[in-house]
Amino acid sequence: MHRIFIIFWMGLLLLSCDSGNKDTRNKETEGAATTVYFEKLDSIRIDYLGNPSVHDLDPKSGTILFMEHRQFSEDIMVANFEGHIVTSFSKLSDRPDSYGGLMSTLRILDDKTFLVYGYNGFMTYDFTGELQSQVKLKDFRVPNFTWKAMGFGMEKWNGKYLYVDQGSRHIDYSSIDAYNEMRLLNWLDPKTGEKEPFIQFPESSIFRSGKYFFRDSWAPSFTLADDRIYVVFGAEPVIYVFSLNKPYSLLSSVPVDLKDYRYFSGSNDNSIDGTLRFTSGNILNIKKIAGYFVIAYFPGYSDADKEAENENKTQQENLLFRERMLKKYAKRIAILDAEGHKVSDFVPDGLTPESMLLRNNELWMQEKPDEEVERDYFRLFRVELRVENKNGMD
């Protein structure tokens, strides 16, 4: 039960991919004129007992970076595509070459080094843990949040890195002015330590409606493709398309039609129920692949189940309730064409869609953990988006 509780609150997603070499066709839409599905191509098994968090992988060098995040330790492990852990080390403690605290997932630079964006700056280490360079941050603020999971990290473009603005603990997010003034993304320069905050909520966004929202309900998911920045602001079912060049103009917006999507659209009262962050619909990851948008999302609770969430329950009753909700409101994958028309929307099984990671034009995803039995290994899968017309032809 405790493992189910953790999986629920961490928001793990599911995508079908069995242990063989079969595809992951969407059974709900196979009769349509066009069928879009994921096909598994390769897998990597790494023998490891614990709770690994995959940070990055590099198909060119055949390298995988993952960590074990504990309360007082963070071990960095380097593995190869054969599944062997080559080295492991820690840079968390009070030492001259420590990153101090992670601001993002680790990012592989080449076949010898990786980049850490941390409290102590941009740190470059080799795969044995030796510090190669350090650039202090020009404007450091303790972040409001940090993601440490596969699929949530910096994306490189022209020597800089695109990343979410992580806010600050000193910002009053219960103020309407905060929504009007905040920047949502940053350009990070690892050579100078500078960051350039940019992109505000568009005027049409629900976050500019004059209403109040729970903290971080706007946390962006983004992807770079076609010389564009594609952004979804948390719960809002709209893909905003921005230019990659200054002044980063809004080029278009694409409404997203998601199945049974129930999201919090704001309140006139700034006293907001804290459970909304767990019951409101939310978009968790977005990628653009072969001309299609692939979106991982949590659909959100019905009104009746939101009320049930707030009822007084024993600890055991809470665990059983959340187990039921996990099954009832399974996370989904939506596939849309370039105009936002839904091609496929289904409940997946087997992998965590939020872990979608594009590297070297390859899409990789992490296998979901077993809800009942702790495994002494984890697996990564390379998948490909397949498109078939009604005649079965690609």
N, C-alpha and C positions, 0 to 999 in steps of 0.2 A: 504494500500500500504506500509505503514511504517513497518508493521509487516512482510510482505513478504520480504522486503529489509533486515531486521534483520535475518530472517531465511535463506535467500540466503547466506549472508556473514558468518554466523556461520557454514554453511555447514551441516545443519541437513539432516539426511538420512531417507528413508522410507522403511518399511518392512510390508507386509500385515498381518493383524491380526484383524478380525472384533470384534464387541461387543459381539458376541455369543461365543460358544465353538467349532467353526469350525476350521479346519486346514488351513494352509497357503500354499497350494500346488502351485507349479510352473506350470502355465497353458502352458508355452512355451515348456515344456519338458515332459508332462504327457504321451506322446506316446512312450517315450524311454523305453529301456529294464529295466532301473532302475530309479525310481523317488525318489528324495530327497527333503524334504520340512520341514518346521517348523510347529509344532502343539502346539497350546496354551493349557497350562495345568491349570494355576492359574492366578489370577490378584489381585492387591492391589490398591484400590482407596484411595487417601489422599485428603481431602478437604483443598485446599489452593489456594488463589488468589494471583498471582504474577508470577515471572519467576524462578521457582525452578531449582536448579542444583543438581541432585542426585549424591552423592559421593560414597556411599557404602551401602551394605546391607548384613545381616548375617542370613541365613535360620535357623541356630541352635538356636540363641537367639530371632529370629523374630524381628530384629532391622533394621531400615533404617536411614541413615544419609543423610540429604540434606541441602542445603544452599540457601540463597538469596544473590546474589552478586550485591551490589549497588556501586556507585562511592565512597561513604565514609563510608560504613558499610557492614558487612558480618555476617548475623545471621546464627547460627548453629541450626538446628532443629533435634530432635530425635523423630522418629515415630515408631510405632509397625506394625506388619503385619495385624492388624485389621484396619489399616488406621488412627489411632488416633495419633496426635502429643502430645507426652508425656512431653517434655521439649523444651525450646528454650533459647539461650543465645548468647552473642557475646564475642569474645576474640581479636578483631581487634584493639581496641583503645590503647592508651599509658598506659598500666597497667603492673604490675610485672609478671602476668601470660599470657601475650599476646604472640602469635606465631610470631608477627611482620609482616608477609606476607606469604601467602601460596606458597609452592614450588610444591605441588602435591595435589591430592584429599585426603580427609580424609580416614583413613583405620581403620575399626573395628578390635579390638584385641580379645575380648571375650564378655561375656554377661554383662560386666560392664564398659569397657573402650574402648577408641579409640586413634589412633596415628595421630599426625599432624607433617608433615615435613615442617618446616617454617624457616624464616630468623633467628629466635631466637633459632633454634635447633629442636631436636626431642622432642615433647611435648606429654605427655600422660595425657588425661583428663578422668574423669568418665562421665557418661551420664547426670549428673546434671551440668557439667561444671567446677567441681573442679579439679585443677591441681594435678596430682599424681606424675609426675616426669618430669625432663628436662635434656637433654644432649646437650650441645653446639656443633655446627658444627666445625670440625677441619679446613676445608678449604671452607670458605663461599665466593661465588661470586654472585652478583646480576644476576639472570638468564636472558637469552636472551628471553625466553618465558616460560609460565606456562599454562598447561591445567587444567581446573576446570570443568570437566564433567564426567558423568558416562561412564565407559569403558576406561578411561585414568588415570591410576594410578600405584602405586607400586605393584609388585607381590612378594609374600613371598617365600623364599626358604632357608631352613637350617638356620633360625634365621636372615637372611639378606633380603634386599629388592632389587629387580631388578627394575631399572628405567632408563629413557632416560637421557643422558647428556644434560643439558639445555643450554650449551654454556655460553657465556659471551658477554656483550655489548662492551668489549674491544678487541674482536677478529675481525680481518679484513676478513670477509667471501667472499670478492671479490678477495682474493688471491688464486691462485692455490695451494700454499703450505698448506693453511688451510685444503683443502680436503684431502691432503695426511697425515696430522698430527693429525687431530681431532679424539677423541674417541667418540663413539656413545651411549654407555650405561654405567651405573654406578651400582656397588654393594654398597648399603647403609647399614651401621651398626648402628642401633638405640641405641646400648649399648655403643658405643665409640664415635659416631658422625663422624666417618671416612667414606670416600667414595673411591671406587676403580674404576677409569675409565678404560674401556676396550673395545675391538672390534673396529677395524678400517674398512674402506671400503675395501672389497676384491679387488684384482687386476683386476678382471673381471667386477667390478661395473662401471656403467656409470659415477659415481662421481670420478673415477680415470682415466678418459679419457683425461685429460688435458684441458677440457672445463670449462666454467663458468656457474653457476646456480644461480637462485634467492634464496634469504635467506630462509633457513629452508625447501627448497624443498626436503631435505633428511630426514626430521623428522621421526624417526623410529616408526613403529607399531610392537609390539612384543607379544609373548605368550610363556608360559612354558608348555611343555608336553613331555612325553616319555623321561624324563631326557635330554631334548634338549631345546635350545633357538631358536625359530623361529622368524626371523626378516624380515620385509620389510622396505626398506629405501625410504619412501615417494613416489615419482612418479615412481620409478623403479619397473617394474613388475616382480620381482624375489623374491622368498622366500629363504633366506639364513639360513642354519641350522648350529648352533654352539654347541660345547660341553659345558656342564654346569660346567666342571672342568677345572682348569688351565692346559694349557695356552689358553683355550677357542678356540680350533682349529675349523676352518671351515670344517665341515664334508661333506656338499653337498650344491648344489643350485638347486632350482626348478623354472624354468621359468613359468610365469603365463599368461594364455591366457584369456584376458578380452574383452568383447564385445565392439567394436568401441572405444577402449581405445586410447586416443590422449594425450600424455604426452610430456613435455619439456625434450629433451635429451641433452641439453647443447648448449652453444654458444661459438664461438671463440672470441667474443667481451664481455668484462666485463661490458658493458653498457647494462643492461637488462631491458626490459619493465616490470614495476612493476605490471601490470595487470595480468601477467602470473600466479601469485599465485592464482588467481581466475578462470582462464580459462584453466589451464593445468590439465590433468588427475592426480589423486592422490589416493593412497590407504590409507584408514582412520582407519581401524581396522582389526585385524586378530585373529582368534581363531582356535584351533584344537579340534574337537568334534567327538567322535566315529570314529576316523580314517580319518575324512574329514577336509580339510581346509575350513573355512568360512571367506570370505573376503568382507568387505564393501568398496566401492570405488566410486569416482566421475569420469565419463568417459572423461571429457574434451571437450572443444568447437572445432568445425570445424574451418578451417582457415578463412572462410568467416565471421563467428560469432566473431572470435577474432578481425578481422578488424572492425566490427560493434561496438564492445565493446569500441574501441578507438575513434570512431567518436564523434564529438562535438554534445552534446544533452542537452536539458533542463533537469532540475531535474525531472520533470514529465515524460519526455521521457526515462530517465535513469531508473526510477522505473518500467515503463511498459516494457522496454527491459529486465530487470532482472527478471521480473515476467515470461516473455515468456521463458527465458533461464532456469529458474527453472523447468518449465514443460518439455521443450525440452530435457534437459540433466539431467533427473532424476537420482539420485544416485541409484546404483545397488548392488545386492548381488550375488557373485559368490561362488559356492560350487565345490571344487576340491577333487579328491581322493589323496591318499598319494604320488602318482607319478606326481601330477600336472595336470592330465587329467580332463577337465571340465565336471562336471556332470550336473550342472545347473547354469544358469546366467539369472537373471530376474530383472525387475523393481518392487520393493516392494511397499507396501502401508500400513500405519497405525502406525508403530513404527520407531524409529531411530536406524538403524543398528550400527552406531558408538557407541551406548551406550551398546553394547554387554558386559556383565559382567558375568564371571564364578565364582561362589562361592559354595563350598560344592558340586561340580559336578552338579550344577544347572545353567542353562543359563537364565539370566534375561535381559530384555530390557525395555526401557522407551517408552511410547506412544508419537507419534509426536504431537506437539501443533497444534491447529486449526489455519489455515492461515487467517481466517476472523474474528473469534470470540474468545475473551479471555475467557478461562474456569476458573471456580472457584475450580478446582480440577486437579490432574494429576494422571496417572495410570502407574503401573509397571506390566509387564507380565512375567511369567515363561513359557518358550517355550522349546520344545524338538525337536531335529533333528530326523526325521523319514526317514527310507530307505525302499522302497518297490521294489521288482522285478516285472517283467512283469506279474506274476501271482497274484500280489497284496499281496504277503506275505512279512512280515518283515524279 
